[in-house]
Amino acid sequence: MTWRPGRVDVALVLASVLPAWAALAGHLEPEARPNDLLAFALVAVVSLPMLFARRAPVPVLLLCIALIYGYYWTGYSAVGLVLPLAPAFFTVAQAGRVRLAAWIGGTGLVLSTVFRLMSDHQNEKAGLVLGYDGAISLALLAAVLALGDAVRSRRGWQAELDQRLQLAAQEREAEAQRRVADERVRIARDVHDLLGHAVAIVTLHAAVAAESLDDDPEVTRRSLETIRTVSREVLHDLGGTVGLLRGDAATSVEPAAGLADVAELVAGAASTGLDVRLAVRGEERPLPSAVGATVHRLVQESLTNVLRHARARSATVTLEHGPADLTVTVTDDGCGDHGTGGPGHGLQGMQERVALLGGRMSAGNRDGGGFAVTAVLPVTPERVGAPA
């Protein structure tokens, strides 16, 4: 791709040549060679490399210094050293080569001063004039280098700030996506537990109603009543979940089921004909709501698996209160291997709930037959990891 100078490059040339032309027009050295068009052209030639200063700052600076010494060799009036080359020094400093630019500029000023002193040795005021010019040139050089370095530092700071802002935006986006994913998993667990338990209860009671339809209408009536109650409750819960997902402000958020509702779960499972017992050991205490909700879901999912997969005659739910932990155990005398016959997510969901609270869980077949689920949950507020 062909390179063409931009407006900034042209501005650098003008910033170099215009002050030099002004100094040349002032003819600061009457004893020098009279100014003519060639003098102005030579000054312009000295400034032309500025077109490439941003692409190759150091080579351009060296080339300009060589050209300006060539200009002085012709004998025309002085136009200074730092003034016409200020854009070149600026671009070198902006490129991060401040020390190199200072060394080149300082060396050039020394050589220029010595050359002029040798040329003006008969002038009694030459030393004073050149010392004054040297001080001004040195101050100008320092200011130009400081400005270039400041611009470089500001641009570097701005680039770092932009990068940090971009990283912060990416982190916020990643955090938002993580929260959405966590919420999806949580909703999936809740819907799975809710529907799984309800479907298990409805299926078993429908079977009981079908078997007793002719022989015991009262049993059939009770089973149908249970089916209707469970269906109504699950529809209500699903309606609340959908309302929350849609952001419906009118949707009431009821307290989550907790430890006090475990007995109701046991009673519901027992109504299907399963011999279920609830055993509570240790001294009961108020629990964090997250722990109570997790215990309820663990017992609910465990009993659902017993009803759907175990072909068990009896089951036991044990809640053992310890000083800092609550141990939940659900055992049955069925065939074991709950959930291994299909792609269910019940055990995985239970493990996720327990892990969120900082607890531990084990599940597997029992010696002698049956299946057991055991979870140890922290109950002190400072040890509870996160809500279920």
Long-range contacts (C-beta under 8 A, 24 or more apart in sequence): 3-55, 5-51, 8-54, 9-50, 9-51, 9-52, 9-53, 9-54, 10-51, 12-50, 12-51, 12-53, 12-54, 12-87, 12-91, 13-47, 13-48, 13-50, 13-51, 13-87, 15-50, 15-86, 15-87, 16-46, 16-47, 16-50, 16-64, 16-84, 16-85, 16-86, 16-87, 16-88, 17-43, 17-44, 17-46, 17-47, 17-84, 19-79, 19-80, 19-83, 19-84, 19-86, 20-46, 20-47, 20-79, 20-80, 20-83, 20-84, 23-77, 23-78, 23-79, 23-80, 23-83, 23-84, 24-76, 24-77, 24-79, 27-77, 28-77, 28-78, 29-77, 29-78, 32-75, 32-76, 32-77, 32-78, 33-74, 33-75, 33-76, 33-77, 35-76, 35-77, 39-74, 39-76, 39-77, 42-70, 42-71, 42-74, 42-76, 43-71, 43-79, 43-84, 45-71, 46-71, 46-84, 47-84, 49-88, 50-87, 50-88, 53-87, 53-88, 53-91, 54-91, 57-88, 57-91, 57-92, 57-94, 57-95, 57-97, 58-92, 58-95, 58-97, 58-100, 60-88, 60-91, 61-85, 61-88, 61-89, 61-91, 61-92, 61-101, 61-104, 62-104, 64-88, 65-104, 65-108, 72-112, 72-115, 78-116, 80-133, 80-137, 81-105, 81-108, 81-109, 81-112, 81-137, 82-109, 82-137, 82-140, 82-141, 82-144, 83-137, 83-140, 86-140, 86-144, 89-141, 89-144, 89-145, 89-148, 90-144, 90-145, 90-147, 90-148, 91-148, 92-148, 93-144, 93-145, 93-146, 93-147, 93-148, 93-149, 93-152, 94-148, 94-149, 94-151, 94-152, 95-152, 96-152, 98-145, 98-148, 98-149, 101-145, 101-148, 102-141, 102-145, 105-141, 105-145, 106-138, 106-141, 109-134, 109-137, 109-138, 109-141, 185-352, 186-388, 187-241, 187-245, 188-345, 188-349, 189-297, 189-345, 189-349, 189-352, 189-353, 190-241, 190-297, 191-238, 191-241, 192-301, 192-345, 192-346, 192-349, 193-297, 193-300, 193-301, 193-304, 193-346, 193-349, 194-234, 194-237, 194-238, 195-234, 195-238, 196-301, 196-304, 196-308, 196-346, 197-265, 197-300, 197-301, 197-303, 197-304, 198-230, 198-231, 198-233, 198-234, 200-304, 200-307, 200-308, 201-226, 201-227, 201-230, 201-268, 201-269, 201-271, 201-272, 201-307, 202-227, 202-230, 202-231, 203-308, 204-272, 204-273, 204-307, 205-230, 205-271, 205-272, 208-272, 208-273, 222-271, 226-268, 226-271, 230-268, 255-289, 256-289, 256-292, 256-293, 256-296, 257-292, 257-293, 257-296, 258-287, 258-289, 258-292, 258-293, 258-295, 258-296, 259-287, 259-291, 259-292, 259-295, 259-296, 259-319, 260-292, 261-296, 262-295, 262-296, 262-299, 262-317, 262-319, 265-296, 265-299, 265-300, 265-303, 266-299, 266-303, 266-317, 269-303, 269-306, 269-307, 269-315, 272-307, 274-306, 274-307, 274-312, 274-313, 274-314, 274-315, 275-313, 275-314, 275-315, 276-303, 276-314, 276-315, 276-316, 276-317, 277-314, 277-315, 277-316, 277-317, 278-316, 278-317, 278-318, 278-319, 279-316, 279-317, 279-318, 279-319, 280-318, 280-319, 280-320, 280-321, 281-318, 281-319, 281-320, 281-321, 282-320, 282-321, 282-322, 283-321, 284-321, 285-321, 285-379, 287-326, 287-379, 288-379, 288-381, 288-384, 289-387, 290-357, 290-384, 290-386, 290-387, 290-388, 291-326, 291-357, 291-377, 291-378, 291-379, 291-384, 293-387, 293-388, 294-353, 294-354, 294-356, 294-357, 294-377, 294-388, 295-319, 295-326, 295-328, 295-377, 297-349, 297-350, 297-353, 297-388, 298-328, 298-330, 298-350, 298-353, 298-354, 298-373, 298-375, 299-328, 299-330, 301-346, 301-349, 301-350, 302-330, 302-350, 302-373, 303-330, 304-346, 305-338, 305-339, 305-346, 305-347, 305-371, 306-330, 306-332, 306-334, 306-338, 306-371, 309-334, 309-335, 309-337, 309-338, 309-339, 309-341, 310-334, 310-335, 310-336, 310-338, 310-370, 310-371, 311-335, 312-370, 321-379, 322-379, 324-378, 324-379, 324-380, 324-383, 325-359, 325-376, 325-377, 325-378, 325-379, 326-376, 326-377, 326-379, 327-374, 327-375, 327-376, 327-377, 328-373, 328-374, 328-375, 328-377, 329-372, 329-373, 329-374, 329-375, 330-372, 330-373, 331-366, 331-370, 331-371, 331-372, 331-373, 332-370, 332-371, 332-372, 333-369, 333-370, 334-369, 334-370, 334-371, 335-369, 336-365, 336-366, 336-369, 336-370, 336-371, 337-365, 337-371, 338-363, 338-371, 347-373, 350-375, 353-388, 355-385, 356-385, 356-386, 356-387, 356-388, 357-384, 357-385, 357-386, 357-388, 358-383, 358-384, 358-385
